[in-house]
Amino acid sequence: MPALARFTPPRWVKAVVFVLCLVPTAWVLWALYSDATATTRFLGANPITEAEDFTGQWTLRFLAATLAITPLRRLLGWSWLIKYRRMLGLFTFAYACIHLSMYAAVDYAFDVHAMLHDVVKHPYVTVGMTGFLLLVPLAVTSTRGWIRRLGGTRWNRLHRLVYVIAVCGVVHYWWAVKKDVTDPLGFAILFAALFGIRLATRAAARVRREPAIPRPSRSAAAP
């Protein structure tokens, strides 16, 4: 483990990770183009719906990867992992924007009034939109400048909204699929595990910080 903790990747690895994060976008764009021009069926009989589902799933995957950075850093002793957290968080926001853009453009042709009606009418859209709106301030304040402006304590409190966002994302996905909840259930288990690890870590840290209460000696306790 000590040898593993000393491992540090070369600088070019971050660029490779960045490119890999773009692969799902490139694939879904190519699949949409191929299905429209070459009558392929990479995205099934309803490619737009499948593309929306695809980008929504990748939003949750990037969110899970972002939340996994801290426990992995503590487990493996890799402090350099923290450099990837902001990038993965911003990719979470980017894929959420793509997911929302497909919904707004294809389903409603950017008709704001119709979209607002849908948000009010359908609970799964309401929850999904809530998660997206909560994600906006986290993306905006992800820079070092905002950390300095807000201060570490307030910045950390604000970014705890990520837990609410994860719950909103899973509930949105669960209610949207209606019948086959296998994939939403998998995400629910994953996020529950990540939350559980964080709670266990904080509880252990709190126990270590608390001073031991000395037991009274028998002579002192005796009348």
C-alpha positions, 0 to 999 in steps of 0.5 A: 500500500505505501508503494501504491500511495506514492504513485503519481500519473504523468501530466498527459494522463489528465488530457487523456481523461478529458478526451475519454470524457468526450467519447460518449458525446461523439458516439451519440452524435455519430449514432444520430447522424448514422441513423438519420442518413444510413438507416442504421439502428444504433439508437433503436426505433426511436433514436431521439428518445434513446439519445436523451436517455443515453445522455441522462445516464452519462450525466449520472455516471459522471456525477458518480465518478465525481463523488467517488474521487474523495473516498478513492483519494482517502483509500489509496492515498492518491492526493492527485485525484483531487485535480480530476474532481472539478473536471468530472464535475463540469462534465456532469454539468455539460452532459446535463446541459446536453440532456436538457437541450435535447429535451427542449429542442426535440420535444418542445422546439424551445417552447418555454410555455409548453416546457413550464407546463410539462415541468408542473404536470409531470413529477419526473420532469419537475424532479429532473429540472430541480436537479439541473437548477441545483447543479448550475450554482455548483458549476458556476462556483467550481473555480478557485476564485469562487472558493476564495470569494465564498470561503472554504466553509461556505463553499463546502456547504454549497457543494453539499447540494451534490447529494440532493442532485444525485437523489433528484437524478435517480428519482427522475430516471426511476420515474421516467422509465416507469417499468424496467427500473434495473438501471435506476436501481443500479444508480441508486445502489451506487450512490447509496454506497458512496453516501454510506462511505462518506457517512462512515468516514465522517463518523470515524473522524468524529470519534477520533476527535472526541477526547476519551472520558476518563473513568473514575477510579474505585477510590474516588467512586467509593463513599 
